[in-house]
Amino acid sequence: MPTEHVQGRIPVLRRFIAGYRWDGIEVEPYKLRTYRGGEFRGASRQVLVGKRGERVRFHVRYFELEPRGFTSFELHRHSHVVIALRGRGRVRVGERQYQMRRLDTIYIGPEQPHQLAALGRGPFGFLCIVDARRDRPRAVIE
């Protein structure tokens, strides 16, 4: 890869392809393992911006939850912006619940416990925009 790409000087287009995938972007596990109180199910991610030397202070990631899939119930010091792209989902922020559908957007602030889950028969896919520098999640034990 030319030096200009690594240093973020030349735009790199990632084409959207079938099945909510992007050309040249690897589908990764949501997390490599669970930790006490950090259970999750049926979740994957793709890092669209922020993993290949781009000069940004944020990362853009696409997450997908299989039917009945969910993320860990956790919190951390950084904030999130979540934009629903596919299917329907539920976002829990503290004690409140929000249902999301295509193009709904929610801001989750620092230190707010949160969890996302798929609703319905299909997958729930969403963009998640976060700080490039961020702390590790801490599980919320109920």
C-alpha positions in Angstrom: 0.0 0.0 0.0 1.5 3.4 -0.9 2.6 5.6 1.9 0.0 8.3 1.1 -2.8 5.8 1.9 -1.3 4.9 5.3 -0.9 8.5 6.2 -4.5 9.3 5.2 -3.6 11.7 2.4 -5.4 9.9 -0.5 -9.1 9.0 -0.1 -9.8 5.3 -0.1 -13.3 4.3 -1.3 -14.8 1.2 0.2 -17.6 0.0 -2.0 -20.8 -1.3 -0.4 -21.5 -4.8 -1.6 -24.4 -7.3 -1.1 -25.3 -8.5 2.4 -24.2 -5.3 4.3 -20.6 -5.9 3.5 -17.9 -3.5 2.2 -15.2 -4.3 -0.3 -11.9 -4.9 1.4 -13.4 -4.8 5.0 -13.0 -7.9 7.2 -16.0 -9.2 9.2 -14.7 -9.6 12.7 -16.2 -11.0 15.9 -17.8 -8.4 18.1 -15.5 -9.4 20.9 -12.9 -12.2 21.3 -14.3 -13.4 24.6 -16.8 -12.7 27.3 -15.9 -11.4 30.7 -17.8 -11.6 33.9 -21.1 -9.8 33.3 -20.1 -9.0 29.7 -22.1 -11.7 27.9 -23.2 -11.2 24.3 -24.6 -13.3 21.5 -24.7 -13.3 17.7 -22.7 -10.1 17.1 -20.2 -9.1 14.5 -18.4 -5.9 13.4 -16.7 -4.3 10.5 -14.3 -1.3 11.0 -15.1 1.0 8.0 -12.8 3.9 9.1 -10.1 4.0 11.8 -8.2 0.7 11.4 -6.0 1.4 8.4 -4.0 4.5 9.3 -6.7 7.1 8.6 -5.9 10.4 10.3 -9.2 10.8 12.2 -10.1 11.2 15.9 -13.1 8.9 15.5 -13.8 5.4 14.2 -16.8 4.3 12.1 -17.9 0.7 12.7 -20.7 -1.4 11.4 -22.2 -3.9 13.8 -24.7 -6.6 13.0 -26.7 -8.6 15.5 -28.3 -11.8 14.4 -32.0 -12.4 15.3 -32.1 -12.6 19.2 -28.5 -11.3 19.2 -27.3 -8.7 21.7 -24.2 -6.7 22.8 -22.8 -6.6 26.3 -24.5 -4.4 28.9 -21.6 -2.1 29.6 -20.3 1.4 30.1 -17.2 3.5 29.5 -15.8 7.0 29.5 -16.3 7.6 25.7 -19.6 8.4 24.0 -21.3 6.7 21.0 -23.4 7.7 18.1 -25.5 4.8 16.8 -27.3 5.0 13.4 -29.6 2.1 12.5 -29.2 0.8 9.0 -30.9 -2.6 8.8 -33.8 -4.3 10.6 -35.1 -3.3 14.0 -33.4 -3.1 17.3 -33.7 -2.1 21.0 -31.2 0.1 22.8 -31.2 0.1 26.5 -29.6 3.1 28.1 -29.6 2.8 31.9 -33.2 1.9 32.8 -34.7 3.3 29.6 -35.5 1.3 26.4 -35.6 2.7 22.9 -36.7 0.9 19.8 -34.8 1.8 16.6 -35.5 1.3 12.9 -33.7 2.2 9.7 -31.9 5.6 10.0 -33.0 6.3 13.6 -30.0 7.8 15.5 -29.2 7.8 19.2 -26.4 9.4 21.2 -25.1 7.4 24.2 -23.1 9.6 26.5 -20.1 8.8 28.6 -20.6 6.5 31.6 -24.1 5.6 30.4 -24.8 1.8 30.7 -26.0 0.6 27.4 -26.9 -2.5 25.4 -28.2 -3.1 21.9 -30.4 -6.1 20.8 -32.0 -7.3 17.6 -35.8 -7.4 17.4 -37.8 -9.3 14.9 -36.9 -12.1 12.6 -34.0 -10.4 10.7 -30.7 -9.0 11.7 -30.2 -5.6 13.2 -27.4 -3.6 11.6 -26.1 -0.2 12.8 -23.2 2.2 12.4 -21.4 3.1 15.6 -19.2 6.2 15.7 -16.8 6.4 18.6 -13.6 8.2 19.7 -10.4 6.8 18.2 -8.9 6.8 21.7 -11.3 5.0 24.1 -11.2 3.1 27.3 -12.1 -0.5 27.7 -15.7 -1.3 28.4 -16.8 -2.2 32.0 -19.6 -4.7 32.5 -22.7 -3.6 34.3 -23.6 -6.3 36.8 -27.3 -6.4 37.7 
